[in-house]
Amino acid sequence: MIKGISAWAFDPQRPLPEVFRMARENGFDSVEVAIDESGPITPETSRDECRRLIEQAQKAGVRLSSLASGLGWRYPLS
């Protein structure tokens, strides 16, 4: 079983590499990152930037298990 935590559980000002490290130190195996209009991951985030985040997570010893988003509240598909 993989034990994960959402990046939303942390202070939004905390950089993702620090979130990854803290998650690992507290016994989590994975982190759910979030995409938003402003933040470390946006719709404009490049593939290379995403790869760097994956590398940072791997270096901290966690997986990126899923992607959360609140964009549907502002831009509903309906």
N, C-alpha and C positions, 0 to 999 in steps of 0.2 A: 504494500500500500504506500502511496506517495502522500506525504503530508504537506499541504501547501497553504500559502497565505496571500491575500491580495495586497498589492502595493497601496491600496486605499486604506489599509490598516495603519499606515505610517503617515507622518507629517508630510503634506504635499510639497513642502520646500526641501525635503531630504532628497539628495541625489540618488538615482537608482543604484549605482554601484554600492552605496552605503546601505540601501534597503536590502540588496542581495546579501551583503555581509551580515547584517543584523538578523535577517531571516535564518541564515545558516547557523549562526551562533545560538539561535533560540530553538533549534531542532527542526526547522522546516526544510523540506527537500526541494520545494518549488515555490515560485512566485508568479502570481497572476499580475501582469503589467496592464496598464490602461492606456487607451488612445483617447485624446481629447483635442479640442481646438487649440488649446495652449497646454504645454507640458512637455515632458521629455519625449513623448511619442505623439505625433500629430498625423493627419492624413498626408502631409507633405514630407514626412520623415523618409529619408532615402533608404534604399536597400542596404547600402554600406553602413549607415548609422544603425540600422537594425542588427546587422551582423556584429557591430561593435558591442551592442547591448548583450547579445547572446554570448560573446566572448567574455564580457565582464561578469555575467551570471555564472558561466562555467568556471571562471577563475575563483569566484566566491564559493563554488561548490553547490550551486542550485540550478535547477532547470527553469525554463520559462514555460509554464504549463498551459496558460490560456491568456486571452486578451479580453479585458473588460472595456466597456464603453458606455458613456451616458449620452452619446451623440443622438441616439434615437429619441430622446426627450425633446431635443431642439429641432431635429430634422426627422420627424416620423415618416416612415415609409408609406403610410396611408395618406 
